[in-house]
Amino acid sequence: DACPTNAIIVGDWNNETSIVRKSTKENRAYQALEEVGIKPNMWYKVKVRNEENKELAALQHTTSHH
């Protein structure tokens, strides 16, 4: 393990079934400066905040239609 807290993931980018490759397909994943055409070798993930509020909002949305 490269990082015991899993903050850093290391793997084979060429293997499409590797954790490293799959994690870059998530909605939270992004590359710095990708909008200007720079393709760095590092990917970052947006920190999830207020996950409980999102679940509560979804629950309220589904129950408010009754």
BAFI-3210 file (N, C-alpha, C; in Angstrom, 3 decimals, decimal comma, padded with zeros to 6 digits):
// residues 66
n [1|2|3|4|5|6|7|8|9|10|11|12|13|14|15|16|17|18|19|20|21|22|23|24|25|26|27|28|29|30|31|32|33|34|35|36|37|38|39|40|41|42|43|44|45|46|47|48|49|50|51|52|53|54|55|56|57|58|59|60|61|62|63|64|65|66]
n.u [000,828|000,535|-000,428|-001,715|-004,192|-005,597|-005,577|-003,931|-003,763|-002,234|-001,468|-001,808|-002,207|-002,677|-004,166|-007,444|-009,210|-008,192|-008,042|-007,080|-007,576|-010,376|-011,169|-010,733|-012,851|-014,981|-017,492|-016,462|-013,793|-011,052|-008,707|-006,111|-006,079|-007,186|-009,038|-007,646|-006,249|-004,042|-002,589|-001,975|-000,332|-001,623|-004,560|-007,317|-009,703|-012,840|-013,715|-016,188|-018,912|-021,405|-022,947|-024,988|-027,011|-027,662|-028,773|-030,964|-032,367|-033,053|-034,723|-036,775|-037,718|-038,822|-040,852|-042,481|-044,217|-046,594]
n.v [-001,192|002,169|004,282|004,250|005,347|005,440|007,770|008,219|006,584|004,011|002,440|000,375|002,152|001,312|-000,981|-001,538|-002,472|-001,867|-000,354|002,234|003,158|002,891|004,686|007,158|007,513|008,293|010,680|012,609|012,881|014,700|016,478|018,776|021,817|020,718|021,888|023,585|021,981|020,638|017,628|016,201|013,656|013,174|012,701|014,167|014,262|015,645|016,863|015,366|016,896|017,484|015,170|013,883|015,784|015,793|013,256|013,539|015,583|014,256|012,294|013,876|014,987|012,782|012,059|014,275|014,295|013,106]
n.w [000,000|-000,877|000,584|003,760|004,463|002,166|000,670|-001,410|-004,442|-006,172|-009,206|-012,187|-014,978|-017,576|-017,351|-017,672|-015,775|-013,344|-010,060|-010,029|-012,654|-012,813|-010,817|-011,959|-013,608|-012,134|-011,094|-009,407|-010,060|-011,470|-013,581|-013,039|-014,779|-017,110|-018,781|-020,437|-022,093|-021,064|-020,078|-017,350|-015,315|-012,995|-011,091|-009,422|-006,730|-005,983|-002,822|-000,827|000,575|003,040|002,570|003,913|003,846|001,140|000,834|002,534|001,227|-001,139|-000,103|000,973|-001,372|-002,710|-000,959|-000,905|-003,011|-002,452]
ca.u [000,000|001,259|-000,957|-002,618|-005,520|-006,128|-005,628|-003,173|-003,970|-001,215|-001,818|-001,460|-003,155|-002,962|-005,132|-008,734|-009,961|-007,494|-008,705|-006,611|-008,282|-011,799|-011,405|-010,716|-014,136|-015,998|-017,903|-015,646|-012,408|-010,694|-007,293|-005,849|-005,835|-007,640|-009,816|-006,749|-005,594|-002,888|-002,935|-001,012|-000,458|-002,281|-005,993|-007,764|-011,130|-013,510|-014,109|-017,633|-019,374|-022,850|-023,553|-026,238|-028,009|-028,079|-029,673|-032,182|-033,079|-033,630|-035,829|-037,856|-038,244|-039,661|-042,033|-043,305|-045,132|-047,791]
ca.v [000,000|003,437|005,174|003,457|005,965|005,411|009,106|008,099|005,274|003,731|001,245|000,296|002,918|000,565|-002,027|-000,855|-002,977|-001,503|000,636|003,547|003,513|003,039|005,871|008,356|007,583|008,776|012,075|013,494|012,917|015,737|016,791|020,217|022,485|019,939|022,746|024,252|020,968|020,019|016,294|015,724|012,261|013,115|012,955|014,610|014,052|016,685|016,423|015,266|017,615|017,478|014,001|013,610|016,735|015,355|012,129|014,076|016,307|013,257|011,673|014,857|015,149|011,627|012,006|015,473|014,097|012,378]
ca.w [000,000|-000,934|001,617|004,598|004,546|000,797|000,083|-002,653|-005,069|-007,178|-009,956|-013,602|-015,788|-018,801|-017,032|-017,547|-014,622|-012,110|-009,217|-010,467|-013,894|-012,496|-009,989|-012,801|-014,316|-011,206|-011,289|-008,571|-010,543|-012,440|-013,752|-012,994|-016,064|-018,258|-019,677|-021,387|-022,906|-020,413|-019,596|-016,351|-014,906|-011,688|-011,012|-008,106|-006,481|-005,220|-001,491|-000,638|001,764|003,268|001,941|004,618|003,354|-000,184|001,037|003,125|000,171|-002,036|000,621|001,041|-002,726|-003,045|-000,091|-001,075|-004,133|-001,999]
c.u [000,868|000,834|-001,967|-004,020|-006,224|-006,331|-004,883|-003,376|-002,933|-001,620|-001,396|-002,536|-003,558|-003,972|-006,484|-009,580|-009,293|-008,262|-008,335|-007,394|-009,763|-012,074|-011,399|-012,016|-015,252|-016,300|-017,035|-014,236|-012,198|-009,180|-007,140|-005,511|-006,301|-008,420|-008,953|-005,904|-004,360|-003,332|-001,879|-001,270|-001,171|-003,757|-006,317|-009,245|-011,663|-013,926|-015,634|-017,990|-020,884|-023,554|-024,891|-027,340|-028,529|-029,069|-031,006|-033,012|-033,743|-034,831|-037,020|-038,504|-039,191|-040,919|-042,950|-044,312|-046,418|-048,859]
c.v [001,249|004,365|004,399|004,052|006,002|006,798|009,133|006,688|005,122|002,459|001,355|000,992|002,147|-000,553|-001,369|-001,358|-002,617|-000,423|002,046|004,007|003,755|004,315|007,155|008,527|008,123|010,252|013,056|013,689|014,034|015,869|018,303|020,709|021,689|020,791|023,504|023,250|020,324|018,680|015,790|014,263|012,096|013,437|013,353|014,287|015,184|016,105|016,429|015,951|017,533|016,331|013,670|014,532|016,343|014,200|012,599|014,809|015,336|012,582|012,621|015,049|014,002|011,579|013,203|015,335|013,401|013,310]
c.w [000,000|000,188|002,461|004,723|003,191|000,199|-001,247|-003,183|-006,171|-007,896|-011,405|-014,435|-017,044|-018,590|-016,764|-016,385|-013,298|-011,355|-009,660|-011,705|-013,622|-011,708|-010,813|-013,577|-013,422|-011,461|-010,514|-009,107|-011,568|-012,514|-013,710|-014,397|-017,284|-019,258|-020,680|-022,177|-022,308|-019,831|-018,601|-015,993|-013,575|-011,835|-009,585|-007,968|-005,627|-003,879|-001,381|000,670|001,826|002,553|002,598|004,117|001,978|-000,063|001,610|002,074|-000,800|-001,384|000,688|-000,322|-003,073|-002,191|-000,290|-002,211|-003,723|-001,568]
res [d|a|c|p|t|n|a|i|i|v|g|d|w|n|n|e|t|s|i|v|r|k|s|t|k|e|n|r|a|y|q|a|l|e|e|v|g|i|k|p|n|m|w|y|k|v|k|v|r|n|e|e|n|k|e|l|a|a|l|q|h|t|t|s|h|h]
***
